[in-house]
Amino acid sequence: MINEPRRPQGGHPVATPPRVPEPADPHPRPVGPPSSGHQAAAQLLGLREVVLPAAVVAAADLLLGDALGSDDPVTREAAAATRGRLRAALGLG
């Protein structure tokens, strides 16, 4: 019969998974060595402890609080997540 899936001997039809196209990379990686910014970001990912003046932490908290009122839902979500992590790190969570 045409369009009938193949069956292993004595088994049920074998379902083939749908083909999903490869996503386009919205931010193509530049050719060459990584920039200073990329290198710094990679180093920051490994940090477990950082010492900052209290004024810097307070300013970051206020700026993130302002971003919670943004019209952009992605900005609101990112600000909420970042502020939550900041406050959790300070024991204010």
GUSEGU-587201 format. One record per residue: residue in one letter; residue number from 0; x, y, z of N, C-alpha, C, CB in turn. Coordinates in pm, 1 decimal. Glycine has a CB too. Layout:
REM GUSEGU-587201
SITE	residuo	num	npx	npy	npz	capx	capy	capz	cpx	cpy	cpz	cbpx	cbpy	cbpz
SITE	A	NUM	X	Y	Z	X	Y	Z	X	Y	Z	X	Y	Z
...
This chain:
REM GUSEGU-587201
SITE	residuo	num	npx	npy	npz	capx	capy	capz	cpx	cpy	cpz	cbpx	cbpy	cbpz
SITE	M	0	84.0	-116.0	0.0	0.0	0.0	0.0	89.1	123.1	0.0	-95.9	-0.7	120.4
SITE	I	1	53.7	223.1	-72.4	131.0	346.7	-82.1	113.3	427.7	46.5	87.3	430.1	-206.3
SITE	N	2	220.2	496.4	90.8	221.8	581.8	209.8	205.2	506.3	340.8	114.1	683.8	199.0
SITE	E	3	219.4	375.5	337.6	211.4	300.6	462.5	351.8	292.0	520.5	150.0	157.7	440.3
SITE	P	4	367.3	328.8	650.5	500.8	322.3	710.7	552.1	178.6	713.1	498.7	380.3	853.5
SITE	R	5	682.1	166.6	706.4	742.7	33.9	715.1	718.4	-23.4	852.9	894.1	39.5	684.7
SITE	R	6	706.6	-152.7	857.1	687.3	-221.6	984.0	799.4	-321.1	1004.4	550.4	-292.1	988.8
SITE	P	7	855.5	-319.2	1126.0	949.0	-427.1	1154.3	868.8	-557.8	1156.7	1025.4	-403.3	1290.7
SITE	Q	8	934.9	-666.7	1137.1	862.6	-793.1	1132.6	783.8	-813.5	1260.4	958.7	-909.9	1110.4
SITE	G	9	652.7	-826.3	1243.8	565.5	-854.1	1356.1	539.7	-734.4	1445.6	622.7	-963.3	1436.5
SITE	G	10	581.7	-615.2	1404.6	565.0	-498.9	1491.7	462.2	-401.0	1439.6	696.0	-428.6	1509.4
SITE	H	11	450.9	-290.5	1510.4	360.4	-184.0	1471.7	431.2	-89.2	1376.2	308.7	-108.5	1595.3
SITE	P	12	355.6	-2.8	1308.6	421.6	92.5	1217.9	523.3	178.0	1294.1	316.6	183.5	1148.8
SITE	V	13	633.1	208.1	1228.1	738.2	289.5	1287.4	707.9	435.0	1256.7	879.1	248.7	1234.1
SITE	A	14	689.5	514.5	1360.5	663.1	656.4	1340.2	795.3	728.2	1315.6	588.5	717.5	1462.2
SITE	T	15	798.9	808.9	1214.4	918.1	887.1	1188.0	896.1	1025.4	1247.3	949.4	894.6	1034.8
SITE	P	16	992.0	1075.8	1321.9	975.4	1207.6	1382.6	969.4	1315.2	1274.9	1089.8	1236.8	1481.0
SITE	P	17	894.5	1421.3	1300.8	887.2	1528.6	1201.5	1023.0	1595.3	1186.7	780.3	1632.7	1240.9
SITE	R	18	1049.6	1641.8	1068.6	1176.0	1712.2	1043.5	1161.2	1855.7	1089.4	1216.0	1706.2	892.8
SITE	V	19	1254.6	1899.2	1170.3	1253.8	2035.5	1219.9	1370.7	2109.1	1157.2	1261.2	2039.6	1375.1
SITE	P	20	1344.6	2223.7	1096.5	1455.9	2296.3	1034.1	1552.0	2349.4	1139.8	1403.1	2412.3	947.7
SITE	E	21	1676.0	2359.6	1102.9	1776.7	2415.4	1193.2	1746.6	2563.6	1213.7	1921.6	2394.9	1136.7
SITE	P	22	1750.4	2610.4	1339.9	1723.7	2752.9	1362.7	1836.7	2838.7	1309.0	1703.6	2780.7	1511.9
SITE	A	23	1800.4	2953.4	1258.0	1901.3	3047.5	1211.1	1965.0	3112.1	1332.7	1839.7	3154.9	1115.7
SITE	D	24	2093.7	3132.0	1329.5	2163.8	3194.8	1440.8	2141.1	3345.3	1430.3	2317.2	3159.6	1439.9
SITE	P	25	2061.6	3405.4	1522.6	2033.4	3547.9	1511.8	2156.3	3634.6	1539.4	1922.5	3585.2	1607.0
SITE	H	26	2255.5	3578.8	1607.0	2377.2	3652.8	1637.9	2496.9	3571.7	1588.5	2388.3	3682.1	1791.2
SITE	P	27	2527.6	3583.5	1461.2	2640.2	3503.8	1410.6	2768.9	3540.2	1482.9	2657.5	3524.1	1259.0
SITE	R	28	2848.2	3438.6	1508.3	2973.6	3459.9	1579.3	3076.2	3521.3	1484.4	3026.5	3327.0	1638.7
SITE	P	29	3147.1	3622.3	1532.5	3248.3	3683.4	1446.7	3363.9	3587.5	1423.9	3299.4	3814.3	1508.0
SITE	V	30	3426.6	3603.7	1310.9	3542.3	3521.5	1278.0	3663.8	3583.8	1345.2	3562.7	3509.8	1122.8
SITE	G	31	3750.2	3498.7	1398.2	3870.0	3548.9	1461.9	3867.2	3528.3	1611.7	3888.1	3694.1	1430.6
SITE	P	32	3965.5	3584.4	1679.3	3971.9	3565.8	1825.1	3854.8	3637.1	1894.3	4107.1	3618.8	1880.6
SITE	P	33	3813.0	3585.8	2010.9	3701.9	3649.5	2083.0	3739.9	3790.1	2128.4	3660.5	3564.4	2204.6
SITE	S	34	3640.5	3877.6	2134.0	3664.8	4015.3	2176.7	3692.5	4019.3	2326.5	3544.4	4105.5	2141.6
SITE	S	35	3739.2	4132.0	2372.6	3765.1	4148.9	2515.7	3636.5	4132.4	2595.7	3827.7	4286.5	2543.6
SITE	G	36	3525.6	4182.1	2541.3	3397.3	4169.3	2609.2	3355.7	4024.6	2627.0	3291.0	4243.5	2533.0
SITE	H	37	3375.9	3944.0	2522.0	3342.0	3801.5	2531.8	3431.9	3731.0	2632.9	3354.0	3733.7	2393.9
SITE	Q	38	3558.0	3766.0	2633.4	3650.2	3704.6	2729.2	3612.6	3742.7	2871.9	3795.2	3746.9	2699.4
SITE	A	39	3577.2	3868.9	2894.1	3538.2	3913.1	3027.8	3409.9	3843.2	3072.2	3519.4	4065.9	3030.8
SITE	A	40	3313.4	3830.4	2980.1	3187.6	3763.3	3014.4	3212.9	3617.5	3051.8	3088.0	3771.4	2896.7
SITE	A	41	3302.4	3551.3	2980.0	3333.5	3411.8	3010.6	3397.4	3399.7	3148.6	3426.7	3352.6	2903.5
SITE	Q	42	3482.3	3494.2	3184.1	3545.0	3491.1	3316.4	3442.5	3518.5	3425.8	3659.1	3593.5	3324.3
SITE	L	43	3347.1	3608.0	3399.0	3245.4	3640.4	3499.3	3155.7	3521.3	3529.0	3161.0	3757.9	3452.7
SITE	L	44	3135.6	3434.8	3430.5	3051.4	3317.1	3452.6	3107.4	3226.6	3561.1	3035.9	3238.8	3323.6
SITE	G	45	3237.5	3228.1	3576.8	3299.5	3141.3	3675.1	3311.9	3201.7	3814.4	3433.2	3102.6	3627.6
SITE	L	46	3275.1	3328.7	3829.1	3288.7	3392.6	3959.8	3190.8	3335.9	4061.0	3268.5	3542.1	3947.3
SITE	R	47	3236.7	3317.4	4181.4	3150.4	3271.7	4290.2	3139.1	3378.6	4397.7	3203.9	3141.1	4350.7
SITE	E	48	3233.1	3472.2	4398.0	3235.5	3573.7	4502.4	3288.0	3703.6	4443.2	3322.5	3528.2	4623.1
SITE	V	49	3226.7	3812.2	4483.2	3271.6	3942.2	4435.9	3252.1	4042.5	4549.0	3194.4	3986.0	4306.9
SITE	V	50	3340.7	4139.2	4557.9	3331.9	4242.3	4660.5	3301.6	4374.0	4590.5	3464.1	4251.5	4745.2
SITE	L	51	3190.9	4437.3	4630.5	3150.0	4565.2	4572.8	3117.4	4663.2	4683.6	3028.7	4547.4	4479.2
SITE	P	52	3138.7	4792.3	4658.1	3094.2	4891.4	4755.2	2941.2	4886.3	4768.3	3141.2	5033.6	4713.6
SITE	A	53	2892.0	4912.5	4887.4	2747.3	4907.5	4911.9	2671.8	5001.5	4819.2	2716.6	4942.8	5057.4
SITE	A	54	2731.2	5114.8	4785.3	2663.9	5210.4	4696.9	2639.3	5150.9	4557.7	2747.1	5338.7	4684.9
SITE	V	55	2731.5	5069.7	4510.4	2715.7	5006.6	4379.0	2600.8	4906.1	4383.1	2847.2	4936.7	4335.0
SITE	V	56	2595.3	4828.5	4490.2	2489.2	4729.0	4505.2	2353.6	4798.4	4517.4	2515.4	4639.4	4628.6
SITE	A	57	2347.2	4904.4	4595.7	2221.9	4977.9	4612.6	2176.8	5039.6	4480.3	2238.0	5087.5	4719.5
SITE	A	58	2270.9	5094.4	4404.9	2236.5	5153.8	4275.6	2186.4	5046.6	4179.0	2358.4	5227.1	4215.5
SITE	A	59	2249.6	4930.9	4178.3	2205.3	4822.1	4090.7	2063.7	4779.2	4126.3	2301.2	4701.9	4100.4
SITE	D	60	2036.1	4769.5	4255.5	1902.5	4731.2	4299.4	1798.5	4834.3	4254.9	1899.2	4714.9	4451.9
SITE	L	61	1830.1	4962.6	4267.7	1737.2	5068.2	4225.3	1715.3	5066.8	4074.3	1789.7	5205.3	4268.6
SITE	L	62	1822.4	5049.6	3998.6	1809.3	5045.9	3852.4	1726.4	4926.4	3807.5	1947.7	5041.2	3786.3
SITE	L	63	1749.3	4813.6	3870.8	1670.8	4694.8	3836.6	1524.8	4714.6	3876.3	1728.6	4569.2	3905.8
SITE	G	64	1501.9	4782.2	3988.1	1365.5	4812.3	4029.2	1294.2	4899.7	3927.0	1365.5	4880.4	4164.8
SITE	D	65	1365.6	4998.1	3872.3	1307.4	5083.3	3767.5	1274.5	5002.6	3643.0	1403.3	5197.4	3731.7
SITE	A	66	1359.6	4906.2	3610.5	1338.1	4825.2	3490.4	1215.9	4734.5	3503.7	1461.8	4741.0	3461.3
SITE	L	67	1172.8	4708.3	3627.7	1053.7	4625.5	3647.8	928.7	4693.2	3592.2	1034.8	4595.2	3796.6
SITE	G	68	931.3	4824.7	3578.2	818.0	4898.9	3523.8	826.8	4922.5	3374.3	806.2	5029.7	3593.0
SITE	S	69	919.7	4856.7	3306.9	938.3	4875.3	3162.8	816.9	4827.7	3083.3	1063.0	4801.1	3116.0
SITE	D	70	796.4	4888.6	2967.2	689.8	4845.3	2876.6	724.2	4712.4	2809.4	663.7	4952.4	2770.3
SITE	D	71	853.0	4681.5	2802.7	899.3	4560.6	2734.7	893.9	4441.6	2830.2	1043.0	4579.9	2680.3
SITE	P	72	815.2	4337.9	2797.5	804.2	4223.3	2888.0	936.2	4148.4	2907.3	699.9	4127.8	2836.0
SITE	V	73	1020.4	4145.4	2806.0	1149.4	4075.7	2818.5	1238.6	4150.1	2917.9	1220.2	4064.2	2679.7
SITE	T	74	1236.3	4283.7	2911.3	1315.0	4363.9	3005.2	1264.5	4342.8	3147.4	1309.0	4513.7	2967.8
SITE	R	75	1132.9	4341.2	3165.6	1076.1	4318.4	3298.6	1118.2	4182.7	3353.9	923.3	4327.9	3293.8
SITE	E	76	1110.8	4080.4	3268.9	1146.1	3944.9	3312.7	1294.0	3935.4	3349.8	1113.1	3843.0	3202.8
SITE	A	77	1380.8	3993.1	3265.9	1524.4	3988.8	3292.8	1557.9	4067.6	3418.9	1603.5	4044.0	3173.2
SITE	A	78	1493.7	4183.6	3437.4	1520.1	4265.1	3556.4	1474.7	4192.2	3682.6	1449.3	4401.6	3545.3
SITE	A	79	1359.3	4128.8	3675.8	1308.9	4055.9	3792.8	1402.5	3941.0	3830.1	1167.2	4001.8	3765.6
SITE	A	80	1449.2	3867.5	3729.4	1538.7	3754.4	3755.9	1671.5	3802.8	3813.0	1562.7	3673.1	3627.4
SITE	T	81	1726.5	3908.3	3754.4	1855.4	3960.2	3799.7	1844.1	4019.9	3939.5	1908.2	4065.5	3701.6
SITE	R	82	1736.5	4094.7	3963.2	1717.0	4155.1	4095.4	1697.1	4045.6	4201.2	1595.0	4251.8	4093.9
SITE	G	83	1625.8	3941.4	4164.6	1607.4	3830.5	4257.2	1738.9	3764.2	4293.8	1513.7	3728.4	4198.0
SITE	R	84	1824.5	3746.0	4195.2	1956.1	3685.3	4222.5	2042.4	3776.9	4308.2	2029.2	3653.4	4090.8
SITE	L	85	2036.7	3906.7	4277.5	2114.5	4003.0	4355.7	2069.1	4001.7	4501.3	2101.0	4145.1	4296.5
SITE	R	86	1938.4	4006.4	4521.0	1885.7	4008.7	4657.9	1911.9	3875.9	4730.4	1734.8	4038.8	4656.1
SITE	A	87	1904.7	3766.3	4658.7	1933.9	3636.7	4720.8	2081.0	3630.6	4763.5	1901.1	3520.4	4623.0
SITE	A	88	2169.0	3684.2	4679.7	2311.7	3684.5	4713.7	2338.8	3770.4	4836.3	2394.9	3734.7	4595.3
SITE	L	89	2255.9	3873.0	4856.7	2273.3	3961.4	4972.3	2199.1	3910.9	5095.5	2225.8	4101.4	4938.1
SITE	G	90	2125.6	3802.5	5077.6	2048.5	3748.6	5189.1	1919.3	3824.3	5212.8	2131.2	3750.4	5314.4
SITE	L	91	1872.7	3897.6	5110.8	1749.7	3976.0	5122.2	1631.8	3906.3	5056.1	1769.1	4113.4	5060.5
SITE	G	92	1659.6	3794.5	4989.3	1560.7	3724.3	4909.1	1433.0	3701.2	4975.9	1611.6	3598.6	4866.2
